[in-house]
Amino acid sequence: METYKTTGVCAKEIQFEIEDNKIKSVNFIGGCPGNLIGISHLVKGMEVEDAINKLKGIPCRTKDTPCPDQLAQALEKYLQQK
């Protein structure tokens, strides 16, 4: 299980598991439960790079970075450490 400390969003951290370069699970700690559960279900089984490409840079009206973009950053960091 990987853990990423978020910045600039309501969720405090993102926990995720990767297996064979596919996202096995994602759990946001804090934040808007419905939206974040939805994101978690949508990316489950997705290739890491595909999820990054879909989520990176998604804008938010009230914050500099939304949770989808934070997940993309977490996945990028995971790939860099691999």
PDB file of N, CA, C and O in Angstrom:
ATOM      1  N   MET A   1       0.856  -1.171   0.000  1.00  0.00           N
ATOM      2  CA  MET A   1       0.000   0.000   0.000  1.00  0.00           C
ATOM      3  C   MET A   1       0.902   1.235   0.000  1.00  0.00           C
ATOM      4  O   MET A   1       1.800   1.361   0.832  1.00  0.00           O
ATOM      5  N   GLU A   2       0.656   2.122  -0.924  1.00  0.00           N
ATOM      6  CA  GLU A   2       1.371   3.393  -1.024  1.00  0.00           C
ATOM      7  C   GLU A   2       0.524   4.480  -0.366  1.00  0.00           C
ATOM      8  O   GLU A   2      -0.704   4.407  -0.388  1.00  0.00           O
ATOM      9  N   THR A   3       1.167   5.474   0.212  1.00  0.00           N
ATOM     10  CA  THR A   3       0.461   6.596   0.816  1.00  0.00           C
ATOM     11  C   THR A   3       1.057   7.889   0.287  1.00  0.00           C
ATOM     12  O   THR A   3       2.275   8.064   0.257  1.00  0.00           O
ATOM     13  N   TYR A   4       0.175   8.795  -0.131  1.00  0.00           N
ATOM     14  CA  TYR A   4       0.585  10.098  -0.650  1.00  0.00           C
ATOM     15  C   TYR A   4      -0.111  11.178   0.157  1.00  0.00           C
ATOM     16  O   TYR A   4      -1.339  11.197   0.244  1.00  0.00           O
ATOM     17  N   LYS A   5       0.662  12.075   0.747  1.00  0.00           N
ATOM     18  CA  LYS A   5       0.115  13.209   1.497  1.00  0.00           C
ATOM     19  C   LYS A   5      -0.265  14.301   0.503  1.00  0.00           C
ATOM     20  O   LYS A   5       0.589  14.802  -0.228  1.00  0.00           O
ATOM     21  N   THR A   6      -1.524  14.664   0.473  1.00  0.00           N
ATOM     22  CA  THR A   6      -2.020  15.655  -0.468  1.00  0.00           C
ATOM     23  C   THR A   6      -1.729  17.074   0.012  1.00  0.00           C
ATOM     24  O   THR A   6      -1.430  17.299   1.184  1.00  0.00           O
ATOM     25  N   THR A   7      -1.822  18.029  -0.919  1.00  0.00           N
ATOM     26  CA  THR A   7      -1.690  19.438  -0.574  1.00  0.00           C
ATOM     27  C   THR A   7      -2.764  20.224  -1.330  1.00  0.00           C
ATOM     28  O   THR A   7      -3.013  19.972  -2.509  1.00  0.00           O
ATOM     29  N   GLY A   8      -3.388  21.163  -0.652  1.00  0.00           N
ATOM     30  CA  GLY A   8      -4.334  22.050  -1.298  1.00  0.00           C
ATOM     31  C   GLY A   8      -5.717  21.495  -1.550  1.00  0.00           C
ATOM     32  O   GLY A   8      -6.497  22.108  -2.278  1.00  0.00           O
ATOM     33  N   VAL A   9      -6.049  20.347  -0.967  1.00  0.00           N
ATOM     34  CA  VAL A   9      -7.370  19.746  -1.136  1.00  0.00           C
ATOM     35  C   VAL A   9      -7.923  19.311   0.217  1.00  0.00           C
ATOM     36  O   VAL A   9      -7.200  19.272   1.213  1.00  0.00           O
ATOM     37  N   CYS A  10      -9.205  18.986   0.239  1.00  0.00           N
ATOM     38  CA  CYS A  10      -9.844  18.565   1.495  1.00  0.00           C
ATOM     39  C   CYS A  10      -9.338  17.199   1.966  1.00  0.00           C
ATOM     40  O   CYS A  10      -9.159  16.978   3.164  1.00  0.00           O
ATOM     41  N   ALA A  11      -9.110  16.290   1.023  1.00  0.00           N
ATOM     42  CA  ALA A  11      -8.585  14.972   1.388  1.00  0.00           C
ATOM     43  C   ALA A  11      -7.174  15.155   1.952  1.00  0.00           C
ATOM     44  O   ALA A  11      -6.379  15.925   1.412  1.00  0.00           O
ATOM     45  N   LYS A  12      -6.874  14.457   3.020  1.00  0.00           N
ATOM     46  CA  LYS A  12      -5.574  14.600   3.687  1.00  0.00           C
ATOM     47  C   LYS A  12      -4.496  13.710   3.080  1.00  0.00           C
ATOM     48  O   LYS A  12      -3.316  14.061   3.075  1.00  0.00           O
ATOM     49  N   GLU A  13      -4.918  12.544   2.564  1.00  0.00           N
ATOM     50  CA  GLU A  13      -3.970  11.630   1.932  1.00  0.00           C
ATOM     51  C   GLU A  13      -4.702  10.691   0.999  1.00  0.00           C
ATOM     52  O   GLU A  13      -5.924  10.549   1.041  1.00  0.00           O
ATOM     53  N   ILE A  14      -3.901  10.049   0.146  1.00  0.00           N
ATOM     54  CA  ILE A  14      -4.419   9.058  -0.778  1.00  0.00           C
ATOM     55  C   ILE A  14      -3.634   7.776  -0.543  1.00  0.00           C
ATOM     56  O   ILE A  14      -2.403   7.780  -0.556  1.00  0.00           O
ATOM     57  N   GLN A  15      -4.347   6.691  -0.330  1.00  0.00           N
ATOM     58  CA  GLN A  15      -3.723   5.370  -0.207  1.00  0.00           C
ATOM     59  C   GLN A  15      -4.091   4.594  -1.468  1.00  0.00           C
ATOM     60  O   GLN A  15      -5.244   4.606  -1.900  1.00  0.00           O
ATOM     61  N   PHE A  16      -3.108   3.922  -2.049  1.00  0.00           N
ATOM     62  CA  PHE A  16      -3.398   3.170  -3.265  1.00  0.00           C
ATOM     63  C   PHE A  16      -2.490   1.953  -3.380  1.00  0.00           C
ATOM     64  O   PHE A  16      -1.404   1.895  -2.804  1.00  0.00           O
ATOM     65  N   GLU A  17      -2.975   0.988  -4.145  1.00  0.00           N
ATOM     66  CA  GLU A  17      -2.217  -0.231  -4.429  1.00  0.00           C
ATOM     67  C   GLU A  17      -2.103  -0.392  -5.936  1.00  0.00           C
ATOM     68  O   GLU A  17      -3.067  -0.187  -6.674  1.00  0.00           O
ATOM     69  N   ILE A  18      -0.906  -0.765  -6.378  1.00  0.00           N
ATOM     70  CA  ILE A  18      -0.635  -1.008  -7.784  1.00  0.00           C
ATOM     71  C   ILE A  18      -0.167  -2.459  -7.911  1.00  0.00           C
ATOM     72  O   ILE A  18       0.658  -2.925  -7.126  1.00  0.00           O
ATOM     73  N   GLU A  19      -0.699  -3.156  -8.896  1.00  0.00           N
ATOM     74  CA  GLU A  19      -0.280  -4.538  -9.154  1.00  0.00           C
ATOM     75  C   GLU A  19      -0.169  -4.715 -10.666  1.00  0.00           C
ATOM     76  O   GLU A  19      -1.130  -4.471 -11.394  1.00  0.00           O
ATOM     77  N   ASP A  20       1.001  -5.140 -11.135  1.00  0.00           N
ATOM     78  CA  ASP A  20       1.253  -5.325 -12.568  1.00  0.00           C
ATOM     79  C   ASP A  20       0.926  -4.056 -13.357  1.00  0.00           C
ATOM     80  O   ASP A  20       0.321  -4.125 -14.427  1.00  0.00           O
ATOM     81  N   ASN A  21       1.326  -2.904 -12.829  1.00  0.00           N
ATOM     82  CA  ASN A  21       1.129  -1.583 -13.429  1.00  0.00           C
ATOM     83  C   ASN A  21      -0.346  -1.187 -13.572  1.00  0.00           C
ATOM     84  O   ASN A  21      -0.674  -0.270 -14.325  1.00  0.00           O
ATOM     85  N   LYS A  22      -1.220  -1.872 -12.857  1.00  0.00           N
ATOM     86  CA  LYS A  22      -2.643  -1.517 -12.845  1.00  0.00           C
ATOM     87  C   LYS A  22      -3.043  -1.095 -11.441  1.00  0.00           C
ATOM     88  O   LYS A  22      -2.518  -1.603 -10.450  1.00  0.00           O
ATOM     89  N   ILE A  23      -3.975  -0.164 -11.371  1.00  0.00           N
ATOM     90  CA  ILE A  23      -4.446   0.316 -10.082  1.00  0.00           C
ATOM     91  C   ILE A  23      -5.377  -0.733  -9.487  1.00  0.00           C
ATOM     92  O   ILE A  23      -6.424  -1.050 -10.052  1.00  0.00           O
ATOM     93  N   LYS A  24      -4.981  -1.256  -8.358  1.00  0.00           N
ATOM     94  CA  LYS A  24      -5.776  -2.286  -7.676  1.00  0.00           C
ATOM     95  C   LYS A  24      -6.811  -1.653  -6.754  1.00  0.00           C
ATOM     96  O   LYS A  24      -7.944  -2.129  -6.675  1.00  0.00           O
ATOM     97  N   SER A  25      -6.427  -0.572  -6.049  1.00  0.00           N
ATOM     98  CA  SER A  25      -7.363   0.113  -5.163  1.00  0.00           C
ATOM     99  C   SER A  25      -6.877   1.535  -4.901  1.00  0.00           C
ATOM    100  O   SER A  25      -5.683   1.825  -4.976  1.00  0.00           O
ATOM    101  N   VAL A  26      -7.837   2.421  -4.589  1.00  0.00           N
ATOM    102  CA  VAL A  26      -7.546   3.803  -4.214  1.00  0.00           C
ATOM    103  C   VAL A  26      -8.482   4.166  -3.076  1.00  0.00           C
ATOM    104  O   VAL A  26      -9.678   3.878  -3.129  1.00  0.00           O
ATOM    105  N   ASN A  27      -7.935   4.800  -2.046  1.00  0.00           N
ATOM    106  CA  ASN A  27      -8.738   5.249  -0.918  1.00  0.00           C
ATOM    107  C   ASN A  27      -8.290   6.658  -0.533  1.00  0.00           C
ATOM    108  O   ASN A  27      -7.135   6.878  -0.169  1.00  0.00           O
ATOM    109  N   PHE A  28      -9.225   7.610  -0.619  1.00  0.00           N
ATOM    110  CA  PHE A  28      -8.957   8.979  -0.207  1.00  0.00           C
ATOM    111  C   PHE A  28      -9.338   9.115   1.267  1.00  0.00           C
ATOM    112  O   PHE A  28     -10.418   8.682   1.669  1.00  0.00           O
ATOM    113  N   ILE A  29      -8.472   9.703   2.061  1.00  0.00           N
ATOM    114  CA  ILE A  29      -8.738   9.950   3.469  1.00  0.00           C
ATOM    115  C   ILE A  29      -9.194  11.400   3.605  1.00  0.00           C
ATOM    116  O   ILE A  29      -8.415  12.327   3.381  1.00  0.00           O
ATOM    117  N   GLY A  30     -10.461  11.590   3.972  1.00  0.00           N
ATOM    118  CA  GLY A  30     -11.052  12.920   4.031  1.00  0.00           C
ATOM    119  C   GLY A  30     -11.640  13.295   2.685  1.00  0.00           C
ATOM    120  O   GLY A  30     -11.645  12.485   1.758  1.00  0.00           O
ATOM    121  N   GLY A  31     -12.130  14.503   2.573  1.00  0.00           N
ATOM    122  CA  GLY A  31     -12.669  14.978   1.307  1.00  0.00           C
ATOM    123  C   GLY A  31     -14.132  14.658   1.117  1.00  0.00           C
ATOM    124  O   GLY A  31     -14.819  14.279   2.065  1.00  0.00           O
ATOM    125  N   CYS A  32     -14.613  14.807  -0.101  1.00  0.00           N
ATOM    126  CA  CYS A  32     -16.024  14.598  -0.464  1.00  0.00           C
ATOM    127  C   CYS A  32     -16.243  13.122  -0.791  1.00  0.00           C
ATOM    128  O   CYS A  32     -15.861  12.674  -1.872  1.00  0.00           O
ATOM    129  N   PRO A  33     -16.844  12.367   0.110  1.00  0.00           N
ATOM    130  CA  PRO A  33     -16.916  10.913  -0.045  1.00  0.00           C
ATOM    131  C   PRO A  33     -17.504  10.427  -1.370  1.00  0.00           C
ATOM    132  O   PRO A  33     -16.917   9.556  -2.012  1.00  0.00           O
ATOM    133  N   GLY A  34     -18.622  10.957  -1.782  1.00  0.00           N
ATOM    134  CA  GLY A  34     -19.261  10.454  -3.015  1.00  0.00           C
ATOM    135  C   GLY A  34     -18.376  10.602  -4.233  1.00  0.00           C
ATOM    136  O   GLY A  34     -18.179   9.649  -4.986  1.00  0.00           O
ATOM    137  N   ASN A  35     -17.840  11.800  -4.428  1.00  0.00           N
ATOM    138  CA  ASN A  35     -16.976  12.051  -5.582  1.00  0.00           C
ATOM    139  C   ASN A  35     -15.711  11.201  -5.537  1.00  0.00           C
ATOM    140  O   ASN A  35     -15.290  10.654  -6.557  1.00  0.00           O
ATOM    141  N   LEU A  36     -15.114  11.091  -4.372  1.00  0.00           N
ATOM    142  CA  LEU A  36     -13.852  10.374  -4.266  1.00  0.00           C
ATOM    143  C   LEU A  36     -14.029   8.867  -4.386  1.00  0.00           C
ATOM    144  O   LEU A  36     -13.161   8.178  -4.923  1.00  0.00           O
ATOM    145  N   ILE A  37     -15.133   8.360  -3.898  1.00  0.00           N
ATOM    146  CA  ILE A  37     -15.434   6.939  -4.103  1.00  0.00           C
ATOM    147  C   ILE A  37     -15.649   6.685  -5.590  1.00  0.00           C
ATOM    148  O   ILE A  37     -15.204   5.670  -6.127  1.00  0.00           O
ATOM    149  N   GLY A  38     -16.341   7.624  -6.255  1.00  0.00           N
ATOM    150  CA  GLY A  38     -16.553   7.502  -7.700  1.00  0.00           C
ATOM    151  C   GLY A  38     -15.238   7.459  -8.460  1.00  0.00           C
ATOM    152  O   GLY A  38     -15.050   6.608  -9.329  1.00  0.00           O
ATOM    153  N   ILE A  39     -14.324   8.370  -8.139  1.00  0.00           N
ATOM    154  CA  ILE A  39     -13.012   8.386  -8.797  1.00  0.00           C
ATOM    155  C   ILE A  39     -12.288   7.066  -8.541  1.00  0.00           C
ATOM    156  O   ILE A  39     -11.704   6.482  -9.454  1.00  0.00           O
ATOM    157  N   SER A  40     -12.332   6.607  -7.305  1.00  0.00           N
ATOM    158  CA  SER A  40     -11.657   5.352  -6.947  1.00  0.00           C
ATOM    159  C   SER A  40     -12.179   4.184  -7.765  1.00  0.00           C
ATOM    160  O   SER A  40     -11.396   3.357  -8.232  1.00  0.00           O
ATOM    161  N   HIS A  41     -13.479   4.107  -7.943  1.00  0.00           N
ATOM    162  CA  HIS A  41     -14.072   3.019  -8.721  1.00  0.00           C
ATOM    163  C   HIS A  41     -13.737   3.144 -10.211  1.00  0.00           C
ATOM    164  O   HIS A  41     -13.514   2.137 -10.883  1.00  0.00           O
ATOM    165  N   LEU A  42     -13.703   4.362 -10.720  1.00  0.00           N
ATOM    166  CA  LEU A  42     -13.416   4.563 -12.140  1.00  0.00           C
ATOM    167  C   LEU A  42     -11.995   4.179 -12.522  1.00  0.00           C
ATOM    168  O   LEU A  42     -11.771   3.664 -13.618  1.00  0.00           O
ATOM    169  N   VAL A  43     -11.029   4.420 -11.638  1.00  0.00           N
ATOM    170  CA  VAL A  43      -9.633   4.126 -11.986  1.00  0.00           C
ATOM    171  C   VAL A  43      -9.218   2.691 -11.639  1.00  0.00           C
ATOM    172  O   VAL A  43      -8.156   2.240 -12.066  1.00  0.00           O
ATOM    173  N   LYS A  44     -10.023   1.988 -10.888  1.00  0.00           N
ATOM    174  CA  LYS A  44      -9.677   0.610 -10.519  1.00  0.00           C
ATOM    175  C   LYS A  44      -9.514  -0.234 -11.782  1.00  0.00           C
ATOM    176  O   LYS A  44     -10.390  -0.259 -12.646  1.00  0.00           O
ATOM    177  N   GLY A  45      -8.381  -0.920 -11.871  1.00  0.00           N
ATOM    178  CA  GLY A  45      -8.077  -1.766 -13.020  1.00  0.00           C
ATOM    179  C   GLY A  45      -7.414  -1.026 -14.168  1.00  0.00           C
ATOM    180  O   GLY A  45      -7.010  -1.650 -15.150  1.00  0.00           O
ATOM    181  N   MET A  46      -7.294   0.292 -14.065  1.00  0.00           N
ATOM    182  CA  MET A  46      -6.702   1.108 -15.119  1.00  0.00           C
ATOM    183  C   MET A  46      -5.180   1.059 -15.041  1.00  0.00           C
ATOM    184  O   MET A  46      -4.614   0.972 -13.951  1.00  0.00           O
ATOM    185  N   GLU A  47      -4.526   1.114 -16.181  1.00  0.00           N
ATOM    186  CA  GLU A  47      -3.073   1.235 -16.224  1.00  0.00           C
ATOM    187  C   GLU A  47      -2.684   2.557 -15.561  1.00  0.00           C
ATOM    188  O   GLU A  47      -3.378   3.561 -15.717  1.00  0.00           O
ATOM    189  N   VAL A  48      -1.589   2.554 -14.832  1.00  0.00           N
ATOM    190  CA  VAL A  48      -1.149   3.739 -14.099  1.00  0.00           C
ATOM    191  C   VAL A  48      -1.005   4.938 -15.038  1.00  0.00           C
ATOM    192  O   VAL A  48      -1.506   6.019 -14.729  1.00  0.00           O
ATOM    193  N   GLU A  49      -0.331   4.766 -16.177  1.00  0.00           N
ATOM    194  CA  GLU A  49      -0.105   5.864 -17.106  1.00  0.00           C
ATOM    195  C   GLU A  49      -1.417   6.402 -17.675  1.00  0.00           C
ATOM    196  O   GLU A  49      -1.552   7.609 -17.877  1.00  0.00           O
ATOM    197  N   ASP A  50      -2.384   5.520 -17.936  1.00  0.00           N
ATOM    198  CA  ASP A  50      -3.685   5.958 -18.451  1.00  0.00           C
ATOM    199  C   ASP A  50      -4.411   6.820 -17.431  1.00  0.00           C
ATOM    200  O   ASP A  50      -5.015   7.830 -17.791  1.00  0.00           O
ATOM    201  N   ALA A  51      -4.360   6.435 -16.174  1.00  0.00           N
ATOM    202  CA  ALA A  51      -5.004   7.219 -15.124  1.00  0.00           C
ATOM    203  C   ALA A  51      -4.340   8.597 -15.005  1.00  0.00           C
ATOM    204  O   ALA A  51      -5.028   9.608 -14.861  1.00  0.00           O
ATOM    205  N   ILE A  52      -3.024   8.632 -15.066  1.00  0.00           N
ATOM    206  CA  ILE A  52      -2.313   9.910 -15.008  1.00  0.00           C
ATOM    207  C   ILE A  52      -2.762  10.807 -16.156  1.00  0.00           C
ATOM    208  O   ILE A  52      -3.072  11.980 -15.946  1.00  0.00           O
ATOM    209  N   ASN A  53      -2.799  10.262 -17.360  1.00  0.00           N
ATOM    210  CA  ASN A  53      -3.181  11.048 -18.538  1.00  0.00           C
ATOM    211  C   ASN A  53      -4.610  11.583 -18.441  1.00  0.00           C
ATOM    212  O   ASN A  53      -4.886  12.684 -18.917  1.00  0.00           O
ATOM    213  N   LYS A  54      -5.507  10.831 -17.843  1.00  0.00           N
ATOM    214  CA  LYS A  54      -6.902  11.260 -17.723  1.00  0.00           C
ATOM    215  C   LYS A  54      -7.112  12.269 -16.593  1.00  0.00           C
ATOM    216  O   LYS A  54      -7.969  13.145 -16.707  1.00  0.00           O
ATOM    217  N   LEU A  55      -6.348  12.161 -15.511  1.00  0.00           N
ATOM    218  CA  LEU A  55      -6.596  12.966 -14.319  1.00  0.00           C
ATOM    219  C   LEU A  55      -5.710  14.195 -14.167  1.00  0.00           C
ATOM    220  O   LEU A  55      -6.108  15.167 -13.525  1.00  0.00           O
ATOM    221  N   LYS A  56      -4.519  14.165 -14.748  1.00  0.00           N
ATOM    222  CA  LYS A  56      -3.552  15.238 -14.546  1.00  0.00           C
ATOM    223  C   LYS A  56      -4.064  16.552 -15.140  1.00  0.00           C
ATOM    224  O   LYS A  56      -4.506  16.616 -16.287  1.00  0.00           O
ATOM    225  N   GLY A  57      -3.987  17.591 -14.313  1.00  0.00           N
ATOM    226  CA  GLY A  57      -4.329  18.923 -14.779  1.00  0.00           C
ATOM    227  C   GLY A  57      -5.806  19.262 -14.756  1.00  0.00           C
ATOM    228  O   GLY A  57      -6.194  20.331 -15.226  1.00  0.00           O
ATOM    229  N   ILE A  58      -6.648  18.376 -14.219  1.00  0.00           N
ATOM    230  CA  ILE A  58      -8.072  18.705 -14.110  1.00  0.00           C
ATOM    231  C   ILE A  58      -8.186  19.934 -13.210  1.00  0.00           C
ATOM    232  O   ILE A  58      -7.652  19.936 -12.101  1.00  0.00           O
ATOM    233  N   PRO A  59      -8.874  20.978 -13.673  1.00  0.00           N
ATOM    234  CA  PRO A  59      -8.958  22.203 -12.876  1.00  0.00           C
ATOM    235  C   PRO A  59     -10.047  22.142 -11.809  1.00  0.00           C
ATOM    236  O   PRO A  59     -10.939  21.294 -11.843  1.00  0.00           O
ATOM    237  N   CYS A  60      -9.942  23.054 -10.878  1.00  0.00           N
ATOM    238  CA  CYS A  60     -10.945  23.216  -9.826  1.00  0.00           C
ATOM    239  C   CYS A  60     -11.228  24.709  -9.706  1.00  0.00           C
ATOM    240  O   CYS A  60     -10.311  25.525  -9.793  1.00  0.00           O
ATOM    241  N   ARG A  61     -12.472  25.059  -9.512  1.00  0.00           N
ATOM    242  CA  ARG A  61     -12.821  26.484  -9.421  1.00  0.00           C
ATOM    243  C   ARG A  61     -12.325  27.136  -8.139  1.00  0.00           C
ATOM    244  O   ARG A  61     -12.010  28.326  -8.139  1.00  0.00           O
ATOM    245  N   THR A  62     -12.249  26.386  -7.053  1.00  0.00           N
ATOM    246  CA  THR A  62     -11.937  27.004  -5.765  1.00  0.00           C
ATOM    247  C   THR A  62     -10.556  26.665  -5.212  1.00  0.00           C
ATOM    248  O   THR A  62     -10.129  27.270  -4.229  1.00  0.00           O
ATOM    249  N   LYS A  63      -9.859  25.729  -5.811  1.00  0.00           N
ATOM    250  CA  LYS A  63      -8.544  25.317  -5.307  1.00  0.00           C
ATOM    251  C   LYS A  63      -7.549  25.272  -6.462  1.00  0.00           C
ATOM    252  O   LYS A  63      -7.938  25.187  -7.627  1.00  0.00           O
ATOM    253  N   ASP A  64      -6.282  25.327  -6.132  1.00  0.00           N
ATOM    254  CA  ASP A  64      -5.248  25.247  -7.161  1.00  0.00           C
ATOM    255  C   ASP A  64      -5.166  23.858  -7.783  1.00  0.00           C
ATOM    256  O   ASP A  64      -4.767  23.708  -8.937  1.00  0.00           O
ATOM    257  N   THR A  65      -5.544  22.857  -7.018  1.00  0.00           N
ATOM    258  CA  THR A  65      -5.464  21.476  -7.484  1.00  0.00           C
ATOM    259  C   THR A  65      -6.608  20.676  -6.870  1.00  0.00           C
ATOM    260  O   THR A  65      -6.822  20.753  -5.660  1.00  0.00           O
ATOM    261  N   PRO A  66      -7.347  19.913  -7.668  1.00  0.00           N
ATOM    262  CA  PRO A  66      -8.398  19.074  -7.115  1.00  0.00           C
ATOM    263  C   PRO A  66      -7.868  17.661  -6.811  1.00  0.00           C
ATOM    264  O   PRO A  66      -6.733  17.326  -7.151  1.00  0.00           O
ATOM    265  N   CYS A  67      -8.692  16.864  -6.180  1.00  0.00           N
ATOM    266  CA  CYS A  67      -8.285  15.496  -5.818  1.00  0.00           C
ATOM    267  C   CYS A  67      -7.886  14.636  -7.024  1.00  0.00           C
ATOM    268  O   CYS A  67      -6.929  13.870  -6.907  1.00  0.00           O
ATOM    269  N   PRO A  68      -8.570  14.719  -8.182  1.00  0.00           N
ATOM    270  CA  PRO A  68      -8.109  13.907  -9.316  1.00  0.00           C
ATOM    271  C   PRO A  68      -6.669  14.249  -9.716  1.00  0.00           C
ATOM    272  O   PRO A  68      -5.879  13.354 -10.016  1.00  0.00           O
ATOM    273  N   ASP A  69      -6.334  15.526  -9.721  1.00  0.00           N
ATOM    274  CA  ASP A  69      -4.976  15.937 -10.058  1.00  0.00           C
ATOM    275  C   ASP A  69      -3.992  15.463  -8.994  1.00  0.00           C
ATOM    276  O   ASP A  69      -2.870  15.073  -9.318  1.00  0.00           O
ATOM    277  N   GLN A  70      -4.401  15.492  -7.729  1.00  0.00           N
ATOM    278  CA  GLN A  70      -3.541  14.993  -6.653  1.00  0.00           C
ATOM    279  C   GLN A  70      -3.279  13.492  -6.824  1.00  0.00           C
ATOM    280  O   GLN A  70      -2.172  13.025  -6.560  1.00  0.00           O
ATOM    281  N   LEU A  71      -4.290  12.738  -7.265  1.00  0.00           N
ATOM    282  CA  LEU A  71      -4.087  11.309  -7.525  1.00  0.00           C
ATOM    283  C   LEU A  71      -3.092  11.124  -8.664  1.00  0.00           C
ATOM    284  O   LEU A  71      -2.226  10.252  -8.590  1.00  0.00           O
ATOM    285  N   ALA A  72      -3.202  11.928  -9.713  1.00  0.00           N
ATOM    286  CA  ALA A  72      -2.241  11.846 -10.816  1.00  0.00           C
ATOM    287  C   ALA A  72      -0.827  12.125 -10.306  1.00  0.00           C
ATOM    288  O   ALA A  72       0.119  11.440 -10.695  1.00  0.00           O
ATOM    289  N   GLN A  73      -0.680  13.126  -9.438  1.00  0.00           N
ATOM    290  CA  GLN A  73       0.635  13.431  -8.873  1.00  0.00           C
ATOM    291  C   GLN A  73       1.150  12.277  -8.015  1.00  0.00           C
ATOM    292  O   GLN A  73       2.340  11.962  -8.047  1.00  0.00           O
ATOM    293  N   ALA A  74       0.269  11.656  -7.257  1.00  0.00           N
ATOM    294  CA  ALA A  74       0.663  10.507  -6.432  1.00  0.00           C
ATOM    295  C   ALA A  74       1.148   9.360  -7.306  1.00  0.00           C
ATOM    296  O   ALA A  74       2.141   8.707  -6.985  1.00  0.00           O
ATOM    297  N   LEU A  75       0.452   9.115  -8.407  1.00  0.00           N
ATOM    298  CA  LEU A  75       0.838   8.032  -9.315  1.00  0.00           C
ATOM    299  C   LEU A  75       2.156   8.350 -10.021  1.00  0.00           C
ATOM    300  O   LEU A  75       2.979   7.459 -10.229  1.00  0.00           O
ATOM    301  N   GLU A  76       2.356   9.608 -10.387  1.00  0.00           N
ATOM    302  CA  GLU A  76       3.630   9.997 -10.999  1.00  0.00           C
ATOM    303  C   GLU A  76       4.782   9.785 -10.019  1.00  0.00           C
ATOM    304  O   GLU A  76       5.836   9.273 -10.397  1.00  0.00           O
ATOM    305  N   LYS A  77       4.584  10.169  -8.787  1.00  0.00           N
ATOM    306  CA  LYS A  77       5.623   9.969  -7.764  1.00  0.00           C
ATOM    307  C   LYS A  77       5.917   8.481  -7.591  1.00  0.00           C
ATOM    308  O   LYS A  77       7.073   8.080  -7.459  1.00  0.00           O
ATOM    309  N   TYR A  78       4.862   7.669  -7.593  1.00  0.00           N
ATOM    310  CA  TYR A  78       5.034   6.217  -7.494  1.00  0.00           C
ATOM    311  C   TYR A  78       5.921   5.706  -8.642  1.00  0.00           C
ATOM    312  O   TYR A  78       6.838   4.917  -8.414  1.00  0.00           O
ATOM    313  N   LEU A  79       5.644   6.157  -9.873  1.00  0.00           N
ATOM    314  CA  LEU A  79       6.430   5.702 -11.023  1.00  0.00           C
ATOM    315  C   LEU A  79       7.884   6.151 -10.923  1.00  0.00           C
ATOM    316  O   LEU A  79       8.786   5.409 -11.311  1.00  0.00           O
ATOM    317  N   GLN A  80       8.121   7.352 -10.408  1.00  0.00           N
ATOM    318  CA  GLN A  80       9.484   7.866 -10.264  1.00  0.00           C
ATOM    319  C   GLN A  80      10.291   7.057  -9.257  1.00  0.00           C
ATOM    320  O   GLN A  80      11.504   6.909  -9.406  1.00  0.00           O
ATOM    321  N   GLN A  81       9.631   6.539  -8.243  1.00  0.00           N
ATOM    322  CA  GLN A  81      10.306   5.775  -7.184  1.00  0.00           C
ATOM    323  C   GLN A  81      10.485   4.306  -7.564  1.00  0.00           C
ATOM    324  O   GLN A  81      11.243   3.582  -6.919  1.00  0.00           O
ATOM    325  N   LYS A  82       9.811   3.883  -8.573  1.00  0.00           N
ATOM    326  CA  LYS A  82       9.815   2.481  -8.970  1.00  0.00           C
ATOM    327  C   LYS A  82      11.126   2.065  -9.559  1.00  0.00           C
ATOM    328  O   LYS A  82      11.290   0.907  -9.945  1.00  0.00           O
TER     329      LYS A  82
END
